[in-house]
Amino acid sequence: MHPAREASFIEMQCGALEHLANHVSHLTLPRVQRTKRGTLFAEITDSFGQKRLVWLLSFLPGVTLAKANPLSPEILEDLGRFLGELDAALGTYWHPAVDRELKWDSSRAGWIRDQLHHIEEPSRRALVGYFLSLFEKEVESRRSDLRTGPIYGDANDHNVLISPPWPQPRRIAGVIDFGDMHHGWIVSEPAIAAAYALLGKDDPLGVAREIASGFHRAFQLTEAEIAAMFPLIGMRLAVSVANSAARKKQKPGDPYVTVTENQAWAALERLAKIHPRFAQYALRDACGLAAVPKTQKIADWLIQQGNSGSSVVEADLRAAPLHVFDLSAGSLMLGADPANAEVHSLTRTIFERMEQERVAIGIGRYNEARLLYTTPQYAGDEAQRSERRTIHLGLDVFVVPGTQVCAPLEGVVHLLAENTMELDYGPLVILRHETGEGDEFFTLYGHLTRETLRNLKPGQAIQRGEAFAHVGTLQQNGGWPPHLHFQVILDLLDRGAEFPGVARASERSTWTGLSPDPNLLLGIPREKIAPVESAPQDSLPRRRELLGGNLSVSYRKPLKIVRGWRQHLYDETGRAYLDVYNNVPLVGHSHPRVVRAGQEQLALLNTNTRYLHENILRYAERLMQLLPDPLKVYYIVNSGSEANELALRLARAYTRNDDTIVLEHAYHGHTNTLIDISPYKFNGPGGGGKKPWVHVAPLADDYRGIYRGNESDLGAKYAADVGEICREVQSRGKRPTYIAETLPSVGGQVVFPPNYLAEVYRRVRAAGGVCIADEVQVGFGRLGTHFWGFETQGVVPDIVVLGKPIGNAFPLAAVVTTREIANAFDNGMEFFSTFGGNPVSCAVGLAVLDVLEEEGLQANALRVGKLLVGEFRDLQQRHAVLGDIRGSGFFLGLDFVQSRETREAAPDQASYVVNRLREEGILTGTDGPHHNVIKLRPPLIFSESDAAHFCQTLGRILHEDPAQPGA
Ligand code: PMP
């Protein structure tokens, strides 16, 4: 220890560590190793003859927070929790040296007041001045409201240690350096931690929220303390830059003084853009309190007013006939096609529905997640690039243009404005009100006429019930169907006419706290207005109770999907996810052409194949153009399993026995027989093992299989093993059926070595057997180079099974075979599948083929697939975890390994990447026997820019600690 240090200072720290060891032994902290004499520390004389105090602490393993990548919300929450527990325990510790004068003690931070002149650049000086005055106004003047106690006081990112990347989630592994411990404000602790953790982060308030929430759970903060937290965060950074500026003058060139300086300036600039009261509300919300302190009081008052009939139109909405519209992300009325939300189309839909329902008033809900906000001003900002604003904060009243708008409460005109941007408020009025107890709040009226603005003056008193405005037309209201947007605002946050009417879902509870439900006042009966869409946390338990337990859900944080459009899926909050995973929506989710084909046919006729119908014939003829001779006979069914089941029946009718050769890890469907021929299932959890008539051949995988490398005879080598089985089957007087995916997907997106299937089919046929190609996953142009997987191997199967993408998500599947096999099956027993080949599914199948052809999608898969592989090869240079990259077109696999040499699978890393991609708004999944292959099978419309976005995000995640091989 520095020679100048006093014994009491060391005694205070060592004493604190011992106190913590006794009171919160579960917190991993350095432990004091007492001297042989039993003292906490000792005095020695160093080689310069100087006396020094020394003490010994145990070593804490861990990585510093500064090095954590990513600094996840879980780590930040845990940091808050750790510090909360630490300070709660320090509350019962005392040592006179705790009460010390320290420039890093936030309660003394005002010392920078007379240091500001050291900051040379005026704008920077002003920035620090801003945080200083915020501190003076919001914190210093209220110091009596802030609890004090001994605090650790130095949770900077070099003092906080975290656990290794695995197991997830990472936890705080301890804090070191108690040298800044002091008697200070309790809330300074999370504020200091946040000030450092948010350096370099796009979303500083998000960081502060996590830390506050964790701290509050362990050591409850008071409302006054939460209110002080944001100013204290800013002040900590202000002290840091002011200190650097002063020290730079004293000690020019000292790097220690300026370590965090640049980042601190950048953070101050970012924090200055956040309204301090908004930060306070967000932090209150994070701590589980009502975002705005006066919410409940005002809400109660509004309800009271509403009870005596407050309305915004002439009619009393409590009783008036009205129709409540569902404009949510999952609205059936809107559907997925954005064309339906185009203003003229939407206006027609809304007003026609009102006419049908014979009502003059339509209502759009408050707190509804919508995808109507398509212009750039609703796009994610710097902090939340992928998150658009979707949550409606007002209530819409759809009425004919010119309808009078009445004041539901007595008030004063606060502001008149015209927001002219597309999809903004258009002409708007904000009225100011006061409750009986003098609490101020506002009401906002958007999409009015310009004339309304001309007739009013700021400061003008408006009586309750007074018609003070009119609803505008779509030409002047910002481009919306005519309606009034009515919103209650408890705090305008100095934003005036720019106060948002739509918020980000991640800040939903803060914004709905700021803008409570206008219906508190209007009183539309609850049952009429109740939201339809429940959150995932509500759906999950119902699903568990109602549905079979072995129905799995993807991702650590399950997704609730309510809409699909092209290559995106949308959750209930309106968040878009780029779909790189689902091969079923071949031509894109909800393709209008396919949808229309199904809807039109369903509205006319859907029946079974015992009546003649053109659709099934047209469909078989279209498929025939795509399949080689002698595949001439078609069976249209409803699912891949039904098709594979039928394919087996056909094969068995032909071979007259059961013997079936399958590949390791294969999956062919969920029926009894298909489970029996699916090693992925019968060898997996709950599986009943292999049946005697099933023969498992090695998976011809040149990366993980029994024969590896790229020798030219690899295919023949694997085929020889199938030949062995054929010989054995034949020796018992039987004829084998060979079934395999033409590129095994469940097996891990495997590409057979050249010549494999040709050699296999030759041997199976030589043994009098039948070859089934399961094209359920890979067919229909996905591979880019070829329309069917079997074409890549230069073979023609005896039976082909088609499914999944065939109907673009409509239940449809098909079996195609030769006349000879079909004849063997046609043995007198009728074949009938009630829904198989129905006019609707065939209409859908035809539309899918039309789109595929007209949009040139196979060529797109080839072109963009090549780009993807090129990018992956680049990533592979930089990331050892990418062991193998395989596949073609839009059927690709990334094989994650612990080591390139051993090829040991890295399933944890793969799953981590998949879950992180999901957080970033991109959907993928893992597969393969070791669950270590990231499987990519996007809709064939996946574009070049989708590919670029995906690769960029993947590249970023591959740098993260838990994605590293051997981690
Ligand atoms: N074959 C393969 C190769 C499959 O991947 C699947 C489904 N994952 C099936 C058959 C069964 O199809 P379905 O789920 O439509 O019954």
Boltz pocket constraint, residues with backbone or C-beta under 6 A from the ligand:
constraints:
  - pocket:
      binder: B
      contacts: [[A, 638], [A, 639], [A, 640], [A, 641], [A, 642], [A, 644], [A, 667], [A, 668], [A, 669], [A, 670], [A, 741], [A, 745], [A, 774], [A, 776], [A, 777], [A, 803], [A, 804]]
      max_distance: 6.0
